[in-house]
Amino acid sequence: MLANWRTAPLDPKLRAALGFLEKLTLAPTEVRPADLAPLRAAGVSDEAVEDAIQACVLFNIYDRLADAMKWYLPGADGYTASGRSLMKRGYRL
């Protein structure tokens, strides 16, 4: 999936969400109500769309802050370990 989400074996809902989020990230001023059509066609709920948008916004903010403030970020191994941990325990406060 990391190499190419468009050709990876993904759930259609996730693929539709990733396409929408890519546009939201790269061309936010071009996002229109019609851009939700693929998500609706894949069966993505309004709640799931809102959750995806909120997660996308937060990651984009964190990314920009990290770049601007030169925060330390782990390498690929650190992210892999973090991802494994999140898969086991999920996102919890």
C-alpha positions in Angstrom: 0.0 0.0 0.0 2.8 2.4 0.8 4.3 2.0 -2.6 1.1 2.7 -4.5 -2.3 2.8 -2.8 -4.1 3.0 -6.1 -3.0 -0.6 -7.1 -2.7 -2.1 -3.6 -5.4 -4.7 -2.6 -7.5 -2.3 -0.4 -11.1 -2.2 0.7 -13.0 0.0 -1.8 -14.1 2.3 1.0 -10.5 2.9 2.0 -9.4 3.4 -1.6 -12.2 6.0 -2.1 -11.2 7.8 1.1 -7.5 7.9 0.2 -8.4 9.4 -3.2 -10.5 12.1 -1.6 -7.9 12.8 1.1 -5.1 13.1 -1.5 -7.1 15.8 -3.3 -7.9 17.5 0.0 -4.2 17.6 0.9 -2.7 18.5 -2.5 -5.5 20.8 -3.9 -7.8 21.8 -1.1 -9.2 24.8 -3.0 -10.4 22.5 -5.7 -12.4 20.2 -3.5 -16.1 20.3 -4.4 -19.2 18.4 -3.2 -19.0 16.2 -6.3 -15.7 14.9 -4.9 -17.7 13.0 -2.3 -19.4 10.9 -5.0 -16.8 8.1 -5.1 -17.0 7.8 -1.3 -20.8 7.6 -1.4 -20.6 5.0 -4.2 -18.2 2.9 -2.1 -20.6 3.1 0.8 -18.6 5.4 3.0 -20.8 7.0 5.7 -21.0 10.7 6.5 -19.5 10.0 9.9 -16.5 8.1 8.3 -16.0 10.9 5.8 -15.9 13.4 8.7 -13.5 11.2 10.7 -11.2 10.9 7.7 -11.2 14.6 7.1 -10.4 15.4 10.8 -7.5 12.8 10.8 -6.2 14.3 7.5 -6.3 17.8 8.8 -4.5 16.9 12.0 -1.7 15.0 10.3 -1.3 17.9 7.8 -1.0 20.4 10.7 1.5 18.2 12.5 3.5 17.7 9.4 3.7 21.5 8.8 4.6 22.2 12.4 7.3 19.5 12.4 8.8 21.1 9.2 8.6 24.6 10.5 10.0 23.9 13.9 12.4 21.2 12.8 11.0 18.7 15.2 12.8 15.4 15.5 11.0 12.7 13.6 11.8 9.0 13.8 13.2 7.1 10.8 11.4 4.4 9.0 12.1 1.8 11.7 10.5 4.1 14.3 7.4 4.5 12.3 7.2 0.8 11.6 7.4 0.1 15.4 4.8 2.7 16.1 2.5 1.3 13.4 2.8 -2.2 14.9 2.0 -0.9 18.3 -1.1 1.0 17.0 -2.3 -2.1 15.2 -2.2 -4.0 18.5 -3.7 -1.4 20.8 -5.5 1.0 18.5 -5.7 4.8 19.1 -6.5 5.5 22.7 -6.2 8.6 24.9 
